Amino acid sequence: MAHKAGFVNIIGNPNVGKSTLMNAFIGEKLSIITSKAQTTRHRILGIVNGEDFQVILSDTPGIIKPAYQLQESMMDFVKSAFEDADILVYMVEIGEQELKDESFFNKIIHSEIPVLLLLNKIDKSNQEQLEDQVQLWKEKVPNAEIFPVSALEGFNVPQIFNRIVELLPESPAFYPKDTLTDKPERFFVNEIIREKILMHYKKEIPYSVEIDTEEFFEEEDIIRMRSVIMVERETQKGIIIGHKGAALKRVGVEARKDLEKFFGKQVHLELYVKVNKNWRSDARQLRRFGYSGDKK
């Protein structure tokens, strides 16, 4: 039997359910899922292997008009998703009318590769609204196959995955068959800590934070980690720590529980907070955290 393999890149506006969909495909929690928009900052590769296929999934940041250099770098990740895709998954939610960036939308409707348009969160709609939305998107993106889906409830997820496998080009595997992701372990430590900050802090705090795991030592029975939460201002540092350190302790306890589930063993996590002024607009700092720091 011929082997199929290829890159399937998921794009769409912020908070439409891209990370939830990818995690549903993979069966592992690789991407941050929160109710806040713009939580994914990098492209995250998740790999699903079968006997005769390898699907390499890429979750991307939600499409926005960038306001500062970090966001420009995040949109570079989205641009690159068009360049190496074998299949493009364009995700919208019920009630949505347009993509926030016209140039990205033009790339989708003129795409020469297969486009699957997933109309997500249909559990929040009725039949009449769903039919209207399907018709709207058929007219807007005539080159796409349209699938209603509820990524959260799992509705239509297996059928969409089967269609992806059908559309994959014939190819040997790109990664060893036991690979789940191309990201290092420290990346997921940072993401799990950042998810807790997104859950528990308001306003600009979560978007001003970057995590740097400085130490990661795996022993037979335990993994010892030391992570620094970086903020832009002293006032933000005080908010992250909270009264008598209570807020930071809550982040640490919840992150440790998730890390123990993720790694399948006991975790010792030390958390610290540092001020790193204006890191979101500093090209050198952005490169250090894995973003492109170069202005266009």
Secondary structure, 3 states (H helix, E strand, C coil): CCCEEEEEEEEECCCCCHHHHHHHHHCCCCCCCCCCCCCCCCCEEEEEEECCEEEEEEECCCCCCCCCHHHHHHHHHHHHHHHCCCEEEEEEECCCCCCCCHHHHHHHHCCCCCEEEEEECHHHCCHHHHHHHHHHHHHHCCCEEEEECECCCCECHHHHHHHHHHHCCECCCCCCCCCCECCCHHHHHHHHHHHHHHHHCCCCHHHHCEEEEEEEEECCCEEEEEEEEEECCHHHHHHHHCHHHHHHHHHHHHHHHHHHHHHCCEEEEEEEEEECCCHHHCHHHHHHCCCCCCCC
